Amino acid sequence: MKNLKTLLGKEFVNSEELEEIEENELVERTEFNGISGKDGSSKWYSIYLNNGEEYQVYVRA
């Protein structure tokens, strides 16, 4: 298992890494925001931690 901060520090993650993020005990919730405007095909997610921090990650299609 990768370190949560390492995964959240990446702009793009794969679907397995997103699953690791979602299953981490420090993650309060994950929201799907739709298709990213960065490249027009990646899925954009907001990750909310228990301590109030928020991160944005993208999953390439």
Backbone as a printed PyTorch tensor [residue, N CA C, xyz], in Angstrom:
tensor([[[  0.8450,  -1.1880,   0.0000],
         [  0.0000,   0.0000,   0.0000],
         [  0.8860,   1.2460,   0.0000]],

        [[  0.5990,   2.1520,  -0.8890],
         [  1.3570,   3.3970,  -0.9640],
         [  0.8900,   4.3570,   0.1210]],

        [[  1.7690,   5.2650,   0.4730],
         [  1.4500,   6.3020,   1.4450],
         [  0.3570,   7.2060,   0.8720]],

        [[ -0.6460,   7.5250,   1.6970],
         [ -1.7730,   8.3430,   1.2440],
         [ -1.3010,   9.6860,   0.7030]],

        [[ -0.4050,  10.3560,   1.3970],
         [  0.0710,  11.6770,   0.9510],
         [  0.7910,  11.5700,  -0.3940]],

        [[  1.4930,  10.4510,  -0.6130],
         [  2.1650,  10.2390,  -1.8950],
         [  1.1390,  10.1360,  -3.0150]],

        [[  0.0830,   9.3620,  -2.7770],
         [ -0.9650,   9.2160,  -3.7880],
         [ -1.6810,  10.5330,  -4.0410]],

        [[ -1.9810,  11.2710,  -2.9760],
         [ -2.7020,  12.5360,  -3.1280],
         [ -1.8330,  13.6150,  -3.7590]],

        [[ -0.5200,  13.4460,  -3.6930],
         [  0.4040,  14.3960,  -4.2920],
         [  0.5400,  14.2330,  -5.7950]],

        [[  0.0370,  13.1130,  -6.3080],
         [  0.0730,  12.8670,  -7.7490],
         [ -1.1350,  13.5400,  -8.3990]],

        [[ -0.9190,  14.1450,  -9.5340],
         [ -2.0510,  14.7500, -10.2360],
         [ -2.9210,  13.6650, -10.8650]],

        [[ -2.2860,  12.6760, -11.4810],
         [ -3.0090,  11.5740, -12.1100],
         [ -2.7250,  10.2800, -11.3640]],

        [[ -3.7830,   9.5220, -11.0720],
         [ -3.6590,   8.2110, -10.4400],
         [ -4.3790,   7.1950, -11.3230]],

        [[ -4.0580,   5.9120, -11.1250],
         [ -4.8010,   4.8890, -11.8630],
         [ -5.9750,   4.4190, -11.0110]],

        [[ -6.8100,   3.5700, -11.5520],
         [ -8.0240,   3.1580, -10.8380],
         [ -7.7070,   2.3840,  -9.5640]],

        [[ -6.6150,   1.6080,  -9.5540],
         [ -6.2210,   0.8830,  -8.3470],
         [ -5.7820,   1.8480,  -7.2490]],

        [[ -5.0530,   2.8940,  -7.6370],
         [ -4.6170,   3.8940,  -6.6560],
         [ -5.8060,   4.6690,  -6.1030]],

        [[ -6.7880,   4.9790,  -6.9510],
         [ -7.9950,   5.6560,  -6.4720],
         [ -8.7060,   4.7820,  -5.4480]],

        [[ -8.7740,   3.5030,  -5.7000],
         [ -9.4060,   2.5760,  -4.7560],
         [ -8.6590,   2.5720,  -3.4180]],

        [[ -7.3220,   2.5910,  -3.4740],
         [ -6.5160,   2.6680,  -2.2430],
         [ -6.8400,   3.9380,  -1.4690]],

        [[ -6.9510,   5.0470,  -2.1820],
         [ -7.2760,   6.3250,  -1.5470],
         [ -8.6360,   6.2310,  -0.8650]],

        [[ -9.6300,   5.7410,  -1.5950],
         [-11.0000,   5.6760,  -1.0760],
         [-11.1120,   4.7830,   0.1540]],

        [[-10.2910,   3.7460,   0.2340],
         [-10.3610,   2.7970,   1.3450],
         [ -9.5450,   3.2280,   2.5630]],

        [[ -8.7620,   4.2970,   2.4390],
         [ -7.9290,   4.7470,   3.5480],
         [ -8.7860,   5.3120,   4.6720]],

        [[ -8.4210,   4.9920,   5.9120],
         [ -9.2070,   5.4220,   7.0780],
         [ -9.2000,   6.9290,   7.2870]],

        [[ -8.2470,   7.6390,   6.6960],
         [ -8.1750,   9.0950,   6.8450],
         [ -9.0980,   9.8320,   5.8710]],

        [[ -9.6530,   9.1030,   4.9000],
         [-10.5160,   9.7050,   3.8850],
         [-11.9640,   9.6820,   4.3620]],

        [[-12.5410,  10.8750,   4.4390],
         [-13.9410,  11.0060,   4.8520],
         [-14.8850,  10.6590,   3.7050]],

        [[-14.5880,  11.2350,   2.5080],
         [-15.4320,  10.9450,   1.3550],
         [-14.7010,  11.3070,   0.0620]],

        [[-15.2120,  10.7490,  -1.0130],
         [-14.7000,  11.0110,  -2.3560],
         [-15.8760,  11.4320,  -3.2250]],

        [[-15.6880,  12.4820,  -4.0090],
         [-16.7530,  12.9460,  -4.9060],
         [-16.2650,  12.9160,  -6.3490]],

        [[-17.0840,  12.3510,  -7.2200],
         [-16.8020,  12.3710,  -8.6520],
         [-17.3230,  13.6870,  -9.2030]],

        [[-16.4520,  14.4570,  -9.8480],
         [-16.8100,  15.7800, -10.3550],
         [-17.0790,  15.8060, -11.8530]],

        [[-16.9740,  14.6700, -12.5060],
         [-17.1990,  14.6240, -13.9440],
         [-15.9010,  14.4780, -14.7140]],

        [[-15.9700,  14.8010, -15.9780],
         [-14.8060,  14.6900, -16.8540],
         [-13.9520,  15.9480, -16.7040]],

        [[-12.6660,  15.7280, -16.5850],
         [-11.7120,  16.8120, -16.3680],
         [-11.5850,  17.7150, -17.5870]],

        [[-11.4360,  18.9970, -17.3200],
         [-11.1470,  19.9440, -18.3820],
         [ -9.6670,  19.9700, -18.7320]],

        [[ -8.8450,  19.2780, -17.9270],
         [ -7.4010,  19.2610, -18.1750],
         [ -7.0610,  18.5990, -19.5030]],

        [[ -7.6980,  17.4680, -19.7710],
         [ -7.4050,  16.7670, -21.0150],
         [ -8.6640,  16.2970, -21.7410]],

        [[ -9.8290,  16.5510, -21.1510],
         [-11.0820,  16.2170, -21.8080],
         [-11.5150,  14.7680, -21.7320]],

        [[-10.7040,  13.9230, -21.0690],
         [-11.0920,  12.5160, -20.9950],
         [-10.8930,  11.8940, -19.6130]],

        [[-10.0960,  12.4980, -18.7660],
         [ -9.8540,  11.9540, -17.4270],
         [-11.0420,  12.2170, -16.5120]],

        [[-11.2310,  11.3150, -15.5470],
         [-12.2810,  11.4980, -14.5430],
         [-11.6840,  12.2820, -13.3800]],

        [[-12.4060,  13.3010, -12.9190],
         [-11.9310,  14.2220, -11.8880],
         [-12.6260,  13.9010, -10.5720]],

        [[-11.8290,  13.7480,  -9.5100],
         [-12.3530,  13.4360,  -8.1800],
         [-11.8290,  14.4250,  -7.1470]],

        [[-12.6850,  14.7900,  -6.2020],
         [-12.2760,  15.5420,  -5.0130],
         [-12.2110,  14.5480,  -3.8670]],

        [[-11.1180,  14.6160,  -3.1150],
         [-10.9020,  13.7310,  -1.9750],
         [-10.9250,  14.5930,  -0.7210]],

        [[-11.7780,  14.2430,   0.2360],
         [-11.9050,  14.9930,   1.4850],
         [-11.4110,  14.1330,   2.6400]],

        [[-10.4510,  14.6620,   3.3940],
         [ -9.9070,  13.9370,   4.5370],
         [-10.6430,  14.3130,   5.8140]],

        [[-10.5000,  13.4660,   6.8260],
         [-11.1430,  13.6950,   8.1270],
         [-10.7070,  15.0050,   8.7730]],

        [[ -9.4880,  15.4710,   8.4680],
         [ -8.9690,  16.6950,   9.0890],
         [ -9.3750,  17.9630,   8.3320]],

        [[-10.2210,  17.8260,   7.3120],
         [-10.7000,  18.9850,   6.5620],
         [ -9.9220,  19.3000,   5.2970]],

        [[ -8.8060,  18.6230,   5.0610],
         [ -8.0270,  18.8670,   3.8450],
         [ -8.7730,  18.3240,   2.6290]],

        [[ -8.5650,  18.9950,   1.4970],
         [ -9.2110,  18.5890,   0.2410],
         [ -8.1560,  18.4710,  -0.8500]],

        [[ -8.2660,  17.4320,  -1.6630],
         [ -7.3260,  17.1850,  -2.7520],
         [ -8.1040,  16.8920,  -4.0250]],

        [[ -7.4730,  17.1590,  -5.1580],
         [ -8.0450,  16.8630,  -6.4680],
         [ -7.1410,  15.8360,  -7.1390]],

        [[ -7.7290,  14.7660,  -7.6570],
         [ -6.9750,  13.7830,  -8.4290],
         [ -7.7520,  13.4610,  -9.6980]],

        [[ -7.0330,  12.9390, -10.6760],
         [ -7.6110,  12.6180, -11.9730],
         [ -7.2410,  11.1860, -12.3370]],

        [[ -8.2100,  10.4720, -12.9020],
         [ -7.9840,   9.0980, -13.3450],
         [ -8.0800,   9.0940, -14.8630]],

        [[ -6.9940,   8.6910, -15.5010],
         [ -6.9740,   8.6680, -16.9660],
         [ -7.8900,   7.5870, -17.4940]],

        [[ -8.5830,   7.9140, -18.5650],
         [ -9.5330,   6.9640, -19.1740],
         [ -8.7920,   5.8740, -19.9260]]])
